[in-house]
Amino acid sequence: MYKLLNFFLRSNFFDKLPRFVTRKIFKIFKIFFVETDLNELPINNHSANIDKAYQQRSVLQNNDEFYKPFNTCPYLLEILAIYNSVNSGIKILDFGANNIDNYIYLNKHLKKFEYNYYDLPEHNNFILNLQKENKWDNIKVINDLYSIDNNIDFAFFGSSIHYVSDYKKKLDIIIKKNPKYFIFSHTPFFTSNKNNKDIVVKQVNIHPTINYAYLLEYNNFIKFMEKNNYKLITKNKNNFIKFLNFKNFSNFSFLSFLDLIFIKNY
């Protein structure tokens, strides 16, 4: 059954179906991703849609003491707060930051907090305008990774790195800035006896938006980080989306979304 279903979900015919039809298909099969024959991510992958109303609502949440945003890393504040309690300040790069809600939330609870926002140019421009409107002085919108300050404390990737075609080149640039920690949340990894290279998958659960992403080969990723003097200190399965599954995949010894934290070896 899954062989035929995968073939159908990979097709352009599926992409052109009305949204109400694809929603029914998803409710029946609950398939999120399908493996492709691509070797790399397509050009202009991942949409740059900006929910401006949501961004403005997030700004207003600054006065709500119980506000907590939608975040693939629900314990991020706790990690940063512990670090901040024994250090004079904290500087974070949020790679693929998307919404401003993460900054709003963290800024309310952290002292001497510096936030570097990095995303697609359309997002960067919108957030830069928000920054000017609200006169935030501890946020920096990054258009060029080379402009990141040296020795940031945390480089945070909230379910983002697998959507980046040249992600190792991006990581190389950031690594040269000597962050003390890397946090990768809600990121798909696999191991297989039949393949040791990243796999391109098609994301089909948010139709009519069609994204492509990498399943990252776990052992190669760990070796890449170790080669750059970063040691894995925490690995956990991420259950942020409780019924997310890969039941239509086969020939994998391990396949799951993970949270990984690395520390710099000095």
C-alpha positions in Angstrom: 0.0 0.0 0.0 2.7 2.5 1.0 4.6 2.0 -2.2 1.6 3.2 -4.3 0.8 5.9 -1.8 4.4 7.2 -1.9 4.3 7.3 -5.7 1.1 9.3 -5.6 2.4 11.8 -3.0 5.6 12.4 -5.0 3.6 13.2 -8.1 2.8 16.7 -9.5 -0.8 15.5 -9.6 -1.0 15.5 -5.8 0.5 19.0 -5.7 -2.4 20.3 -7.9 -5.2 18.8 -5.9 -7.6 21.1 -4.0 -6.7 21.7 -0.4 -9.9 20.0 1.0 -8.9 16.8 -0.8 -5.4 16.7 0.4 -6.6 17.4 4.0 -8.9 14.4 3.7 -5.9 12.3 2.5 -3.8 13.4 5.4 -6.5 12.7 7.9 -6.8 9.1 6.6 -3.1 8.2 6.2 -1.3 10.9 8.3 1.7 10.9 6.1 4.1 13.8 6.6 7.1 13.1 4.3 7.8 10.9 1.3 11.3 9.9 0.0 12.3 11.3 -3.4 15.0 10.6 -6.0 16.5 14.0 -5.7 20.2 14.5 -4.7 19.8 18.0 -3.4 17.0 20.4 -2.4 15.3 22.3 -5.2 16.1 26.0 -5.8 13.9 28.4 -3.9 12.8 25.6 -1.5 10.7 26.6 1.5 8.2 29.4 1.2 8.8 32.9 2.6 5.2 33.6 3.6 5.1 36.0 6.5 2.1 36.0 8.9 2.2 39.7 9.6 -0.9 39.6 11.9 0.7 36.9 14.0 3.9 38.9 14.3 2.0 41.9 15.5 0.1 39.8 18.1 3.4 38.4 19.3 4.6 41.9 20.1 1.5 42.6 22.1 2.1 39.4 24.2 5.1 41.2 25.8 2.7 42.3 28.6 1.3 38.8 29.2 3.3 37.1 32.0 2.0 33.7 31.1 2.7 33.9 27.4 4.7 31.0 25.9 5.1 30.8 22.1 4.9 27.8 19.8 8.5 26.5 19.9 10.1 23.2 18.7 12.4 23.5 21.7 10.2 24.0 24.7 13.1 23.9 27.2 15.2 26.5 25.4 14.5 29.2 28.0 15.5 26.9 30.8 18.9 26.1 29.2 19.6 29.8 28.5 18.5 30.8 32.0 20.8 28.3 33.7 23.7 29.6 31.5 22.7 33.2 32.2 22.7 32.7 35.9 26.4 32.0 36.0 27.5 34.4 33.2 27.3 38.2 32.9 25.2 38.0 29.7 24.1 35.8 26.9 24.3 36.1 23.1 22.3 33.8 20.8 22.0 33.3 17.1 18.5 32.1 16.0 19.0 30.5 12.6 15.8 30.2 10.6 14.1 32.2 13.3 10.9 32.8 11.4 8.5 34.5 13.9 9.5 37.2 16.4 7.7 35.4 19.2 10.9 33.5 20.3 12.7 36.8 20.9 9.7 38.3 22.7 9.5 35.4 25.1 13.2 35.0 25.8 13.7 38.8 26.2 11.1 38.9 28.9 13.0 36.4 31.1 16.7 36.8 30.4 19.0 39.6 31.6 21.7 41.2 29.4 20.3 39.2 26.4 21.5 39.8 22.8 19.5 38.2 20.0 20.7 37.6 16.5 17.9 37.0 14.0 18.6 35.2 10.8 16.2 34.0 8.1 15.2 34.5 4.5 15.6 38.1 3.2 11.8 38.7 3.2 11.6 37.8 6.9 14.7 39.8 7.8 13.3 42.9 6.2 10.0 42.6 8.0 11.6 41.9 11.4 14.0 44.8 10.9 11.0 47.1 10.5 9.4 45.7 13.7 12.7 46.3 15.5 12.7 50.0 14.4 9.0 50.4 15.3 9.5 49.0 18.8 13.0 50.4 19.4 14.5 47.1 20.4 18.1 47.7 21.2 19.2 44.1 21.9 18.2 42.4 18.6 20.4 42.3 15.5 18.9 41.2 12.1 21.5 39.2 10.2 21.5 39.3 6.4 25.0 37.9 6.1 26.3 35.2 8.4 29.8 36.6 8.1 28.6 39.7 10.1 27.8 37.6 13.2 29.8 38.7 16.2 32.6 36.4 17.3 32.1 34.2 20.4 28.3 34.0 20.5 27.1 31.7 23.3 24.5 29.7 21.5 23.7 28.9 17.9 20.1 27.7 17.9 18.5 25.9 15.0 14.8 25.4 15.7 13.7 22.8 13.1 15.5 24.7 10.3 18.9 23.2 9.3 17.3 20.4 7.2 15.6 22.9 4.9 18.9 24.5 3.9 20.6 23.1 0.7 24.1 24.2 1.6 23.8 23.7 5.4 27.4 22.5 5.9 28.7 25.7 4.3 26.4 27.7 6.6 27.6 25.8 9.6 31.3 26.3 8.6 30.7 30.1 8.6 29.1 30.0 12.0 31.6 27.6 13.5 34.4 30.1 12.7 32.5 32.5 15.0 33.3 30.1 17.9 29.8 29.6 19.5 30.1 27.8 22.8 27.0 25.6 22.1 25.0 24.4 19.2 21.4 23.4 19.7 19.5 21.6 16.9 15.9 21.0 17.8 13.2 18.9 16.0 15.7 17.8 13.2 15.2 14.5 11.3 18.1 12.0 11.4 18.4 8.5 10.1 20.8 5.6 9.9 20.6 2.8 7.3 22.8 -0.1 6.2 21.9 0.8 2.6 22.8 4.5 2.6 25.1 6.9 4.4 24.2 10.1 2.6 21.6 12.7 3.3 18.2 11.9 1.7 15.9 14.5 0.2 12.2 14.1 1.2 9.1 15.9 0.1 6.9 17.4 2.9 3.2 16.8 2.1 1.4 17.5 5.3 1.0 21.3 4.8 -0.4 21.3 1.3 -0.8 23.5 -0.8 2.6 24.5 0.5 5.2 21.9 -0.7 8.6 21.9 1.0 11.6 19.7 0.6 14.0 18.8 3.3 16.9 16.6 4.1 16.9 13.5 6.3 20.3 13.9 7.8 22.5 10.9 8.1 23.2 10.8 11.8 26.7 9.4 11.9 28.1 11.7 9.2 26.5 14.7 11.0 28.1 13.8 14.3 31.5 13.3 12.6 31.2 16.7 10.9 30.6 18.4 14.2 33.4 16.4 15.9 35.8 17.3 13.1 35.0 21.0 14.0 35.7 20.4 17.7 32.2 20.1 18.9 31.2 17.3 21.2 27.7 15.9 21.5 26.4 16.2 25.1 22.7 15.6 24.8 20.5 13.6 22.4 16.8 13.2 22.8 13.9 12.2 20.6 11.6 15.2 19.9 7.9 14.5 20.4 6.8 18.1 19.7 4.4 16.8 17.0 3.0 13.7 18.9 1.7 11.8 15.9 4.4 12.6 13.4 5.6 9.3 11.9 7.7 7.7 9.1 5.5 4.6 8.7 5.7 4.9 4.9 9.5 4.6 5.0 11.5 1.3 4.8 15.1 0.0 5.0 16.0 2.4 7.9 17.6 1.1 11.1 16.8 4.4 12.8 14.6 7.3 11.7 13.3 10.1 14.0 13.3 13.7 14.9 16.0 14.5 17.4 17.2 17.3 19.7 21.0 17.5 19.7 23.2 19.8 21.9 26.9 20.2 21.2 29.6 21.9 23.3 32.8 23.5 22.0 36.0 21.6 22.8 38.7 24.1 23.7 
